[in-house]
């Protein structure tokens, strides 16, 4: 004869002690950290939430991250193939706290930065970066005038556009809107270089197809394709051909495949910017620094004192 066993699923009478609550909280915290470590950042939270105040400061103070970011930025600048005899106006897409912008400054370029994370931009302001900063979602498109920039770079950003953080987000539409407005913002013959971490071949195909549909030419440049750790993906795009160029098309650069071909990069500048135990830029206000600041102010349309032989000289004590 079968025996019916009644099971009470009502837990309202169970007393949740402090120890029991602590066990549940610790278990939840462990599972959350584990999922964060194993998942891609874009799968954990939207960028404006993932790069909150704590993460923004940690990202900017990590010397290993700074070294990798600078190395990838130098490679992106190399792929831009900018003229060596003049300063260029560069758009830094996903500028974050301004790490890539400082490399652009060292190379003598003027830059404008976009980022969706307010916390990252706040850190950039604290670090007194020289570029203009905008809080903006690039999936909404860019609002710059036509032919504004001589080039554009982006480090570890493009894969975020392939993720739908809201119900209204359609990755393919956001990519198309972004690339279409970027193409308009670039000068004729300018390049845009994106370093990104693709999740799958299908994602690469979607990104490249959206860029080509917007009018770009170019393609994918893969550095160290046979290495699992050093492999880097760069999307190198061309906004047509310059009017004064004799060539009808631009040739896609080749990827690096040997250690000897790596981009020459030294962290000496990084060590100069960051004192030991204090993570902020060293202020060296010499004549070159003052001249650079004045040129930047003039480019922004501000009233600036004229240059003279006394520019940058130390003033003596007043009577």
N, C-alpha and C positions, 0 to 999 in steps of 0.2 A: 504494500500500500504506500503510494507516494506521500511524502511529508512536505507540506508547504512551509517555507521559511520566509518570514516577513523581515525585510531589511529596511531600516529607517534611514532615508537619505537626507532627512532634515537635520542640518548641522546647527540650527539656531540655538540649541541647548548646549553646544560644546563651548567650553570656556577657553578662549584664546589667550593664553598667558603671554607675558613679555618675552619669555624664552622662545615660545613657539613662533611668535611674530618675527623675532630676530632671525630664526632659522629660515623662514620663508623669504625674508628680505635678502639675506645673504645668498640664498639659492638663486633668487631672481637676478641679483646683481652679478653673480658668477655667470649665469646664462647670457646676460646682456653683454658682458665684456667678451665672452667667448664668441658670440655672434658678431661683435664689432671687429674682433681680430681676424676672423675667418672670412668675413664678407667684404665686398668692395665698398669703399666709402659712400658711393652714390646709392647703394642699397640700404645703408643704415639710416640716413636722414637726408633731407634737403640740404643744399650747400650752406644756406644762410643759418641753418640750425647746427649742422655738423661742425662748421667752423665758427663756434661761439667764442666768447671772450677767453675762456681757458685754453681752448684748442688753438686759437689765433696766437696767443702769447707763446704757447709751447712750440708751435710750428716755427715761429720766428727765432726762437732761442736755441733750437736744435742745430748744432754745428754740422752734423751729417746731412740733414735736410738742406741746409744752406749751401753746402758744398755741391750736392747733387743738383740743386736748383740752378746754381751759377754755371755749372758745367753744361747743363742742357740749354741755358740761355745763350751762352757763347756759341754753342752749336747752331741754335736757331738764328743768331745774328750772322753766322757764317753762311747759312743757307739763304739768307736774304740777299746776299751779294750786293751790299750797298756800296756806293762810291766812297773811296777812302779819303778824298780831298774835301769833303763837305759834311756838315752836320745834317742828319735826317730827322724828320718828324715822325715818330713811331707810336703806334697804338698798341698798348699792352692789354690784352684781353684776359681777364681774370688775374689782375695784378696782385691781388692779395695784400700783403703787408709791404710790398715794394721791393722785394728781393731782386726780381728781374729788372726792375726799373733802375736800381743802383748799378747794375752791369751796363745798362744802356747809357747811364750818366758817365761811367768810366770810359766808355767808347766815344764819348763826345756827342751823344744824340739827345734830343729833346723828346719827351714822351708824355703820353696821356694814358691813364689807367682806368679800367672798368672792373668792378667786382660786385657781386650780389651780397657779399657778407659785410655788414656794417662793422662787425668786430674786427675783421681784417683791415678795413680801411682806417679804423680808429688807431690801430697799431702803426699803420703807415704814417698817419699824421703825427703821432708821438715820436716817430723816428725821423721826422722832418725830411721826408723825401721831396725831391724837387719837382716831380711830375704833378700835373693836375689830376684829381681823383673824382670818379663818379660812381655812385651806388646805382647799379643798373642790372637788370636781368637781360642777358644778351639774347635769350630766346624771344624777346619782344622786338628784336631788331635794333639797329643802331640809328641814332638821330643826327649824324654829322652831315655836313655839307658835302657835295660831290667833290672828289679829288682832293680831300683834305690831307691824307697821310701818305708818306713815302714808303710805308711798309707796316706790317703788323706781326706781332708774335703772340704766342699763347702757350703756357706751360701747364700741362696736367689739368686741362679744363674741358676739352671738347667732349669727353665721354659723359660729362654731367648732362649735356643736352639730350643724350639718348635715353634718359630716364624720365618717366612721367611721375612727377611728385604731386601733381594735382589731377583731378578728374578732367579738367579742361586742357591739360597738356597733351599734345600729340607730337612726339619727337620728330617725325618727318616734317611736319609743318613748321616747327620751331627752327629746325636746321635750315630749311629753305628760306625762312624769313631772315635768319641771321646772315647766311651767306649772300643773299641778294643785297641786303643793305651794306654789308661789308665791301662787296664788289664796287658799289657806288662810292663808298667813302675813300677808296684807294685811288692814287694817281695812276694814270695810264702806264702800264708796264711795271707797276709795283708788285711786290710779292707779299704773301702772308704765309707764315710758317707756324704750324701747330704741333707741339709735342703732346701726345695723348696716350692713354692706356686702353686699347680696345678690348672689349670683353669677348668678342667672337668675330669670325670672318664676316658674318652677316651685318654686324655693326659697322665694320670698315666699309663694306659695300654701300650701306645706307648713307654714311657720311660723305664718301667720295662722290656718289651719285647726286647728292644734294648740292655739293659744291660745283660740279660740272653743269648741273641744270641752271645754276645761278649765273653762269658765264665764265667761270674760272677754267683754266687749263692747268696742267701739272699732274701730280700724282703722289704716291706714297714712297718715302725714303726710309729704309730700314737699316739702322746701324747695328752691327754685330748680330746678324741673323742667326748664327749658329750658337749663340750663347743664351742660356736661359735667364741669367741675371742681368747681363749688360745690354740685352736687346732693347732698342728704343725705336719707337715709331714717330716719324715726322711727316705730316701732311704739308707738302710744299705746293702752294697755289700761285698762279700767275694771273694778274688782272690785265690781260692783253699784252701788247707790245708797245714800248714807248714810241712816240711819233718820230723822234730823231734817231731811232735805231735802224741799222741796215738789215738786221735779221728779222724774218717774218715770224719766227717762233722762238721760244726760249727752251733751252735744253734742261731736262730734269737732272739735278745733281745726283751723284752716286753715293750710296751709303758706305759707311766705314765698315771694314770687315777684318781689320788687323789692329792689334794694340798700338803698333807704330803709327797708325793713321789717326789716332785719337786727337781731339782738339787740344791744342796747347792751353792749359789752364793751370793756374796756381792759386792757392788759397791765401796768398800773401795779402791781397787786398781785403779779404774777409777778416784776417787777423788784425789788420790795421783798423778796421771799422769797429771791432768788438774788443774791448778791454777784457782782461781776465777777471771774471766775477761780476762784470757789469755789461749787460747786453744793450748797449746803445752805441751810436756812431760817434767816433772821435771828431770833435769840431776842430778843423784846421782852416781858419779864416785867413788864408794868404791872398795875394793879389789875384791869382787865377780863380780862386773860389769866389771872390767878390765880383770879378768880371763875368763869371758864369751866371751868378745870381742876377746881375744887371741885364745881361742879354736875355735871360729868361723873363724878367719883368717887362722888358721892351716887347718881347714876343707876345706877351699877354695884354699889351696895350696900356701898361701903367706908366705914369710919369716917373722918369728916372734921371738922376743927376748925370751931367755930361762927364765923359772920361777925361782925365787930365794926368799930368805927371805925378800928382799927389794921390791918385787912386791907389788904395791899398797901403799907404804909408801910415805908420804909427804916429798919432798926434802926440805932441809933447804936453806936459802939464800946463794948465791955464793959470794965469796970474790971479 
